[in-house]
């Protein structure tokens, strides 16, 4: 479930970046996108370990 939320947020930020023209908003969207991608990577890392332990 959490991965769905991360992926949805990433897709949303990419959609916004495709049309945004304001430099400050673009900078913020890049930051948010990077943060969400990092969260997804960390979530996958933690969950791959817990599944391997089972």
mmCIF file of the N, C-alpha and C atoms, coordinates in Angstrom:
data_MODEL
# 
_entry.id   MODEL 
# 
loop_
_atom_site.group_PDB 
_atom_site.id 
_atom_site.type_symbol 
_atom_site.label_atom_id 
_atom_site.label_alt_id 
_atom_site.label_comp_id 
_atom_site.label_asym_id 
_atom_site.label_entity_id 
_atom_site.label_seq_id 
_atom_site.pdbx_PDB_ins_code 
_atom_site.Cartn_x 
_atom_site.Cartn_y 
_atom_site.Cartn_z 
_atom_site.occupancy 
_atom_site.B_iso_or_equiv 
_atom_site.pdbx_formal_charge 
_atom_site.auth_seq_id 
_atom_site.auth_comp_id 
_atom_site.auth_asym_id 
_atom_site.auth_atom_id 
_atom_site.pdbx_PDB_model_num 
ATOM 1   N N  . UNK A 1 1  ? 0.824  -1.202  0.000   1.00 0.00 ? 1  UNK A N  1 
ATOM 2   C CA . UNK A 1 1  ? 0.000  0.000   0.000   1.00 0.00 ? 1  UNK A CA 1 
ATOM 3   C C  . UNK A 1 1  ? 0.861  1.256   0.000   1.00 0.00 ? 1  UNK A C  1 
ATOM 4   N N  . UNK A 1 2  ? 1.885  1.276   0.852   1.00 0.00 ? 2  UNK A N  1 
ATOM 5   C CA . UNK A 1 2  ? 2.738  2.457   0.930   1.00 0.00 ? 2  UNK A CA 1 
ATOM 6   C C  . UNK A 1 2  ? 3.429  2.726   -0.398  1.00 0.00 ? 2  UNK A C  1 
ATOM 7   N N  . UNK A 1 3  ? 3.862  1.657   -1.076  1.00 0.00 ? 3  UNK A N  1 
ATOM 8   C CA . UNK A 1 3  ? 4.535  1.871   -2.352  1.00 0.00 ? 3  UNK A CA 1 
ATOM 9   C C  . UNK A 1 3  ? 3.605  2.511   -3.377  1.00 0.00 ? 3  UNK A C  1 
ATOM 10  N N  . UNK A 1 4  ? 2.317  2.200   -3.290  1.00 0.00 ? 4  UNK A N  1 
ATOM 11  C CA . UNK A 1 4  ? 1.349  2.830   -4.189  1.00 0.00 ? 4  UNK A CA 1 
ATOM 12  C C  . UNK A 1 4  ? 1.312  4.341   -3.976  1.00 0.00 ? 4  UNK A C  1 
ATOM 13  N N  . UNK A 1 5  ? 1.320  4.751   -2.728  1.00 0.00 ? 5  UNK A N  1 
ATOM 14  C CA . UNK A 1 5  ? 1.273  6.180   -2.402  1.00 0.00 ? 5  UNK A CA 1 
ATOM 15  C C  . UNK A 1 5  ? 2.535  6.876   -2.911  1.00 0.00 ? 5  UNK A C  1 
ATOM 16  N N  . UNK A 1 6  ? 3.695  6.263   -2.665  1.00 0.00 ? 6  UNK A N  1 
ATOM 17  C CA . UNK A 1 6  ? 4.948  6.852   -3.152  1.00 0.00 ? 6  UNK A CA 1 
ATOM 18  C C  . UNK A 1 6  ? 4.933  6.983   -4.669  1.00 0.00 ? 6  UNK A C  1 
ATOM 19  N N  . UNK A 1 7  ? 4.510  5.925   -5.348  1.00 0.00 ? 7  UNK A N  1 
ATOM 20  C CA . UNK A 1 7  ? 4.468  5.944   -6.820  1.00 0.00 ? 7  UNK A CA 1 
ATOM 21  C C  . UNK A 1 7  ? 3.469  6.966   -7.342  1.00 0.00 ? 7  UNK A C  1 
ATOM 22  N N  . UNK A 1 8  ? 2.335  7.087   -6.673  1.00 0.00 ? 8  UNK A N  1 
ATOM 23  C CA . UNK A 1 8  ? 1.329  8.075   -7.086  1.00 0.00 ? 8  UNK A CA 1 
ATOM 24  C C  . UNK A 1 8  ? 1.863  9.492   -6.917  1.00 0.00 ? 8  UNK A C  1 
ATOM 25  N N  . UNK A 1 9  ? 2.542  9.750   -5.808  1.00 0.00 ? 9  UNK A N  1 
ATOM 26  C CA . UNK A 1 9  ? 3.124  11.073  -5.582  1.00 0.00 ? 9  UNK A CA 1 
ATOM 27  C C  . UNK A 1 9  ? 4.195  11.384  -6.621  1.00 0.00 ? 9  UNK A C  1 
ATOM 28  N N  . UNK A 1 10 ? 5.035  10.403  -6.926  1.00 0.00 ? 10 UNK A N  1 
ATOM 29  C CA . UNK A 1 10 ? 6.089  10.594  -7.919  1.00 0.00 ? 10 UNK A CA 1 
ATOM 30  C C  . UNK A 1 10 ? 5.478  10.930  -9.274  1.00 0.00 ? 10 UNK A C  1 
ATOM 31  N N  . UNK A 1 11 ? 4.465  10.181  -9.664  1.00 0.00 ? 11 UNK A N  1 
ATOM 32  C CA . UNK A 1 11 ? 3.796  10.448  -10.942 1.00 0.00 ? 11 UNK A CA 1 
ATOM 33  C C  . UNK A 1 11 ? 3.174  11.840  -10.957 1.00 0.00 ? 11 UNK A C  1 
ATOM 34  N N  . UNK A 1 12 ? 2.572  12.220  -9.843  1.00 0.00 ? 12 UNK A N  1 
ATOM 35  C CA . UNK A 1 12 ? 1.937  13.542  -9.748  1.00 0.00 ? 12 UNK A CA 1 
ATOM 36  C C  . UNK A 1 12 ? 2.979  14.660  -9.906  1.00 0.00 ? 12 UNK A C  1 
ATOM 37  N N  . UNK A 1 13 ? 4.093  14.541  -9.204  1.00 0.00 ? 13 UNK A N  1 
ATOM 38  C CA . UNK A 1 13 ? 5.140  15.563  -9.304  1.00 0.00 ? 13 UNK A CA 1 
ATOM 39  C C  . UNK A 1 13 ? 5.693  15.642  -10.723 1.00 0.00 ? 13 UNK A C  1 
ATOM 40  N N  . UNK A 1 14 ? 5.844  14.508  -11.384 1.00 0.00 ? 14 UNK A N  1 
ATOM 41  C CA . UNK A 1 14 ? 6.339  14.510  -12.769 1.00 0.00 ? 14 UNK A CA 1 
ATOM 42  C C  . UNK A 1 14 ? 5.348  15.188  -13.706 1.00 0.00 ? 14 UNK A C  1 
ATOM 43  N N  . UNK A 1 15 ? 4.058  14.950  -13.472 1.00 0.00 ? 15 UNK A N  1 
ATOM 44  C CA . UNK A 1 15 ? 3.029  15.614  -14.278 1.00 0.00 ? 15 UNK A CA 1 
ATOM 45  C C  . UNK A 1 15 ? 3.085  17.126  -14.088 1.00 0.00 ? 15 UNK A C  1 
ATOM 46  N N  . UNK A 1 16 ? 3.232  17.556  -12.854 1.00 0.00 ? 16 UNK A N  1 
ATOM 47  C CA . UNK A 1 16 ? 3.307  18.989  -12.576 1.00 0.00 ? 16 UNK A CA 1 
ATOM 48  C C  . UNK A 1 16 ? 4.548  19.609  -13.205 1.00 0.00 ? 16 UNK A C  1 
ATOM 49  N N  . UNK A 1 17 ? 5.667  18.879  -13.152 1.00 0.00 ? 17 UNK A N  1 
ATOM 50  C CA . UNK A 1 17 ? 6.906  19.395  -13.749 1.00 0.00 ? 17 UNK A CA 1 
ATOM 51  C C  . UNK A 1 17 ? 6.796  19.554  -15.260 1.00 0.00 ? 17 UNK A C  1 
ATOM 52  N N  . UNK A 1 18 ? 5.982  18.730  -15.883 1.00 0.00 ? 18 UNK A N  1 
ATOM 53  C CA . UNK A 1 18 ? 5.842  18.781  -17.339 1.00 0.00 ? 18 UNK A CA 1 
ATOM 54  C C  . UNK A 1 18 ? 5.215  20.079  -17.828 1.00 0.00 ? 18 UNK A C  1 
ATOM 55  N N  . UNK A 1 19 ? 4.455  20.739  -16.956 1.00 0.00 ? 19 UNK A N  1 
ATOM 56  C CA . UNK A 1 19 ? 3.750  21.953  -17.394 1.00 0.00 ? 19 UNK A CA 1 
ATOM 57  C C  . UNK A 1 19 ? 4.143  23.210  -16.628 1.00 0.00 ? 19 UNK A C  1 
ATOM 58  N N  . UNK A 1 20 ? 4.855  23.053  -15.531 1.00 0.00 ? 20 UNK A N  1 
ATOM 59  C CA . UNK A 1 20 ? 5.185  24.214  -14.694 1.00 0.00 ? 20 UNK A CA 1 
ATOM 60  C C  . UNK A 1 20 ? 6.220  25.103  -15.382 1.00 0.00 ? 20 UNK A C  1 
ATOM 61  N N  . UNK A 1 21 ? 6.042  26.426  -15.254 1.00 0.00 ? 21 UNK A N  1 
ATOM 62  C CA . UNK A 1 21 ? 6.979  27.373  -15.856 1.00 0.00 ? 21 UNK A CA 1 
ATOM 63  C C  . UNK A 1 21 ? 7.678  28.248  -14.823 1.00 0.00 ? 21 UNK A C  1 
ATOM 64  N N  . UNK A 1 22 ? 7.131  28.314  -13.615 1.00 0.00 ? 22 UNK A N  1 
ATOM 65  C CA . UNK A 1 22 ? 7.722  29.143  -12.569 1.00 0.00 ? 22 UNK A CA 1 
ATOM 66  C C  . UNK A 1 22 ? 8.963  28.447  -11.993 1.00 0.00 ? 22 UNK A C  1 
ATOM 67  N N  . UNK A 1 23 ? 10.093 29.136  -12.019 1.00 0.00 ? 23 UNK A N  1 
ATOM 68  C CA . UNK A 1 23 ? 11.367 28.544  -11.598 1.00 0.00 ? 23 UNK A CA 1 
ATOM 69  C C  . UNK A 1 23 ? 11.345 28.094  -10.137 1.00 0.00 ? 23 UNK A C  1 
ATOM 70  N N  . UNK A 1 24 ? 10.739 28.863  -9.272  1.00 0.00 ? 24 UNK A N  1 
ATOM 71  C CA . UNK A 1 24 ? 10.674 28.483  -7.847  1.00 0.00 ? 24 UNK A CA 1 
ATOM 72  C C  . UNK A 1 24 ? 9.835  27.225  -7.640  1.00 0.00 ? 24 UNK A C  1 
ATOM 73  N N  . UNK A 1 25 ? 8.725  27.150  -8.357  1.00 0.00 ? 25 UNK A N  1 
ATOM 74  C CA . UNK A 1 25 ? 7.870  25.968  -8.241  1.00 0.00 ? 25 UNK A CA 1 
ATOM 75  C C  . UNK A 1 25 ? 8.572  24.734  -8.810  1.00 0.00 ? 25 UNK A C  1 
ATOM 76  N N  . UNK A 1 26 ? 9.288  24.923  -9.911  1.00 0.00 ? 26 UNK A N  1 
ATOM 77  C CA . UNK A 1 26 ? 10.031 23.812  -10.513 1.00 0.00 ? 26 UNK A CA 1 
ATOM 78  C C  . UNK A 1 26 ? 11.086 23.299  -9.538  1.00 0.00 ? 26 UNK A C  1 
ATOM 79  N N  . UNK A 1 27 ? 11.781 24.212  -8.905  1.00 0.00 ? 27 UNK A N  1 
ATOM 80  C CA . UNK A 1 27 ? 12.795 23.832  -7.920  1.00 0.00 ? 27 UNK A CA 1 
ATOM 81  C C  . UNK A 1 27 ? 12.164 23.044  -6.772  1.00 0.00 ? 27 UNK A C  1 
ATOM 82  N N  . UNK A 1 28 ? 11.036 23.510  -6.275  1.00 0.00 ? 28 UNK A N  1 
ATOM 83  C CA . UNK A 1 28 ? 10.349 22.826  -5.184  1.00 0.00 ? 28 UNK A CA 1 
ATOM 84  C C  . UNK A 1 28 ? 9.851  21.448  -5.618  1.00 0.00 ? 28 UNK A C  1 
ATOM 85  N N  . UNK A 1 29 ? 9.323  21.366  -6.838  1.00 0.00 ? 29 UNK A N  1 
ATOM 86  C CA . UNK A 1 29 ? 8.842  20.082  -7.338  1.00 0.00 ? 29 UNK A CA 1 
ATOM 87  C C  . UNK A 1 29 ? 9.983  19.072  -7.488  1.00 0.00 ? 29 UNK A C  1 
ATOM 88  N N  . UNK A 1 30 ? 11.141 19.548  -7.941  1.00 0.00 ? 30 UNK A N  1 
ATOM 89  C CA . UNK A 1 30 ? 12.310 18.661  -8.037  1.00 0.00 ? 30 UNK A CA 1 
ATOM 90  C C  . UNK A 1 30 ? 12.710 18.150  -6.657  1.00 0.00 ? 30 UNK A C  1 
ATOM 91  N N  . UNK A 1 31 ? 12.659 19.025  -5.679  1.00 0.00 ? 31 UNK A N  1 
ATOM 92  C CA . UNK A 1 31 ? 12.995 18.633  -4.306  1.00 0.00 ? 31 UNK A CA 1 
ATOM 93  C C  . UNK A 1 31 ? 11.995 17.600  -3.796  1.00 0.00 ? 31 UNK A C  1 
ATOM 94  N N  . UNK A 1 32 ? 10.714 17.866  -3.977  1.00 0.00 ? 32 UNK A N  1 
ATOM 95  C CA . UNK A 1 32 ? 9.682  16.931  -3.524  1.00 0.00 ? 32 UNK A CA 1 
ATOM 96  C C  . UNK A 1 32 ? 9.789  15.586  -4.245  1.00 0.00 ? 32 UNK A C  1 
ATOM 97  N N  . UNK A 1 33 ? 10.072 15.636  -5.532  1.00 0.00 ? 33 UNK A N  1 
ATOM 98  C CA . UNK A 1 33 ? 10.229 14.416  -6.314  1.00 0.00 ? 33 UNK A CA 1 
ATOM 99  C C  . UNK A 1 33 ? 11.403 13.587  -5.793  1.00 0.00 ? 33 UNK A C  1 
ATOM 100 N N  . UNK A 1 34 ? 12.521 14.227  -5.553  1.00 0.00 ? 34 UNK A N  1 
ATOM 101 C CA . UNK A 1 34 ? 13.697 13.521  -5.042  1.00 0.00 ? 34 UNK A CA 1 
ATOM 102 C C  . UNK A 1 34 ? 13.419 12.913  -3.671  1.00 0.00 ? 34 UNK A C  1 
ATOM 103 N N  . UNK A 1 35 ? 12.729 13.649  -2.822  1.00 0.00 ? 35 UNK A N  1 
ATOM 104 C CA . UNK A 1 35 ? 12.392 13.142  -1.484  1.00 0.00 ? 35 UNK A CA 1 
ATOM 105 C C  . UNK A 1 35 ? 11.478 11.923  -1.579  1.00 0.00 ? 35 UNK A C  1 
ATOM 106 N N  . UNK A 1 36 ? 10.505 11.987  -2.453  1.00 0.00 ? 36 UNK A N  1 
ATOM 107 C CA . UNK A 1 36 ? 9.557  10.879  -2.590  1.00 0.00 ? 36 UNK A CA 1 
ATOM 108 C C  . UNK A 1 36 ? 10.250 9.652   -3.188  1.00 0.00 ? 36 UNK A C  1 
ATOM 109 N N  . UNK A 1 37 ? 11.146 9.861   -4.140  1.00 0.00 ? 37 UNK A N  1 
ATOM 110 C CA . UNK A 1 37 ? 11.899 8.741   -4.703  1.00 0.00 ? 37 UNK A CA 1 
ATOM 111 C C  . UNK A 1 37 ? 12.800 8.103   -3.642  1.00 0.00 ? 37 UNK A C  1 
ATOM 112 N N  . UNK A 1 38 ? 13.369 8.920   -2.772  1.00 0.00 ? 38 UNK A N  1 
ATOM 113 C CA . UNK A 1 38 ? 14.203 8.404   -1.684  1.00 0.00 ? 38 UNK A CA 1 
ATOM 114 C C  . UNK A 1 38 ? 13.358 7.603   -0.691  1.00 0.00 ? 38 UNK A C  1 
ATOM 115 N N  . UNK A 1 39 ? 12.164 8.097   -0.391  1.00 0.00 ? 39 UNK A N  1 
ATOM 116 C CA . UNK A 1 39 ? 11.268 7.369   0.514   1.00 0.00 ? 39 UNK A CA 1 
ATOM 117 C C  . UNK A 1 39 ? 10.897 6.011   -0.074  1.00 0.00 ? 39 UNK A C  1 
ATOM 118 N N  . UNK A 1 40 ? 10.601 5.986   -1.366  1.00 0.00 ? 40 UNK A N  1 
ATOM 119 C CA . UNK A 1 40 ? 10.240 4.736   -2.028  1.00 0.00 ? 40 UNK A CA 1 
ATOM 120 C C  . UNK A 1 40 ? 11.414 3.758   -1.996  1.00 0.00 ? 40 UNK A C  1 
ATOM 121 N N  . UNK A 1 41 ? 12.600 4.239   -2.279  1.00 0.00 ? 41 UNK A N  1 
ATOM 122 C CA . UNK A 1 41 ? 13.788 3.374   -2.254  1.00 0.00 ? 41 UNK A CA 1 
ATOM 123 C C  . UNK A 1 41 ? 14.023 2.815   -0.857  1.00 0.00 ? 41 UNK A C  1 
ATOM 124 N N  . UNK A 1 42 ? 13.874 3.645   0.160   1.00 0.00 ? 42 UNK A N  1 
ATOM 125 C CA . UNK A 1 42 ? 14.068 3.195   1.540   1.00 0.00 ? 42 UNK A CA 1 
ATOM 126 C C  . UNK A 1 42 ? 12.992 2.189   1.934   1.00 0.00 ? 42 UNK A C  1 
ATOM 127 N N  . UNK A 1 43 ? 11.761 2.440   1.547   1.00 0.00 ? 43 UNK A N  1 
ATOM 128 C CA . UNK A 1 43 ? 10.668 1.524   1.854   1.00 0.00 ? 43 UNK A CA 1 
ATOM 129 C C  . UNK A 1 43 ? 10.916 0.166   1.209   1.00 0.00 ? 43 UNK A C  1 
ATOM 130 N N  . UNK A 1 44 ? 11.343 0.167   -0.051  1.00 0.00 ? 44 UNK A N  1 
ATOM 131 C CA . UNK A 1 44 ? 11.641 -1.090  -0.752  1.00 0.00 ? 44 UNK A CA 1 
ATOM 132 C C  . UNK A 1 44 ? 12.799 -1.825  -0.080  1.00 0.00 ? 44 UNK A C  1 
ATOM 133 N N  . UNK A 1 45 ? 13.810 -1.074  0.322   1.00 0.00 ? 45 UNK A N  1 
ATOM 134 C CA . UNK A 1 45 ? 14.970 -1.669  0.987   1.00 0.00 ? 45 UNK A CA 1 
ATOM 135 C C  . UNK A 1 45 ? 14.551 -2.345  2.290   1.00 0.00 ? 45 UNK A C  1 
ATOM 136 N N  . UNK A 1 46 ? 13.759 -1.663  3.093   1.00 0.00 ? 46 UNK A N  1 
ATOM 137 C CA . UNK A 1 46 ? 13.323 -2.213  4.377   1.00 0.00 ? 46 UNK A CA 1 
ATOM 138 C C  . UNK A 1 46 ? 12.391 -3.402  4.197   1.00 0.00 ? 46 UNK A C  1 
ATOM 139 N N  . UNK A 1 47 ? 11.523 -3.338  3.226   1.00 0.00 ? 47 UNK A N  1 
ATOM 140 C CA . UNK A 1 47 ? 10.563 -4.409  3.027   1.00 0.00 ? 47 UNK A CA 1 
ATOM 141 C C  . UNK A 1 47 ? 11.156 -5.622  2.341   1.00 0.00 ? 47 UNK A C  1 
ATOM 142 N N  . UNK A 1 48 ? 12.187 -5.458  1.567   1.00 0.00 ? 48 UNK A N  1 
ATOM 143 C CA . UNK A 1 48 ? 12.840 -6.626  0.960   1.00 0.00 ? 48 UNK A CA 1 
ATOM 144 C C  . UNK A 1 48 ? 13.564 -7.418  2.033   1.00 0.00 ? 48 UNK A C  1 
ATOM 145 N N  . UNK A 1 49 ? 14.087 -6.727  3.053   1.00 0.00 ? 49 UNK A N  1 
ATOM 146 C CA . UNK A 1 49 ? 14.758 -7.407  4.171   1.00 0.00 ? 49 UNK A CA 1 
ATOM 147 C C  . UNK A 1 49 ? 13.776 -8.181  5.020   1.00 0.00 ? 49 UNK A C  1 
ATOM 148 N N  . UNK A 1 50 ? 12.620 -7.583  5.313   1.00 0.00 ? 50 UNK A N  1 
ATOM 149 C CA . UNK A 1 50 ? 11.652 -8.242  6.175   1.00 0.00 ? 50 UNK A CA 1 
ATOM 150 C C  . UNK A 1 50 ? 11.041 -9.464  5.471   1.00 0.00 ? 50 UNK A C  1 
ATOM 151 N N  . UNK A 1 51 ? 10.861 -9.415  4.182   1.00 0.00 ? 51 UNK A N  1 
ATOM 152 C CA . UNK A 1 51 ? 10.333 -10.557 3.445   1.00 0.00 ? 51 UNK A CA 1 
ATOM 153 C C  . UNK A 1 51 ? 11.369 -11.677 3.371   1.00 0.00 ? 51 UNK A C  1 
ATOM 154 N N  . UNK A 1 52 ? 12.635 -11.316 3.260   1.00 0.00 ? 52 UNK A N  1 
ATOM 155 C CA . UNK A 1 52 ? 13.703 -12.313 3.192   1.00 0.00 ? 52 UNK A CA 1 
ATOM 156 C C  . UNK A 1 52 ? 13.869 -13.028 4.535   1.00 0.00 ? 52 UNK A C  1 
ATOM 157 N N  . UNK A 1 53 ? 13.559 -12.354 5.617   1.00 0.00 ? 53 UNK A N  1 
ATOM 158 C CA . UNK A 1 53 ? 13.697 -12.932 6.956   1.00 0.00 ? 53 UNK A CA 1 
ATOM 159 C C  . UNK A 1 53 ? 12.584 -13.933 7.261   1.00 0.00 ? 53 UNK A C  1 
ATOM 160 N N  . UNK A 1 54 ? 11.470 -13.848 6.544   1.00 0.00 ? 54 UNK A N  1 
ATOM 161 C CA . UNK A 1 54 ? 10.325 -14.738 6.822   1.00 0.00 ? 54 UNK A CA 1 
ATOM 162 C C  . UNK A 1 54 ? 10.555 -16.144 6.353   1.00 0.00 ? 54 UNK A C  1 
# 
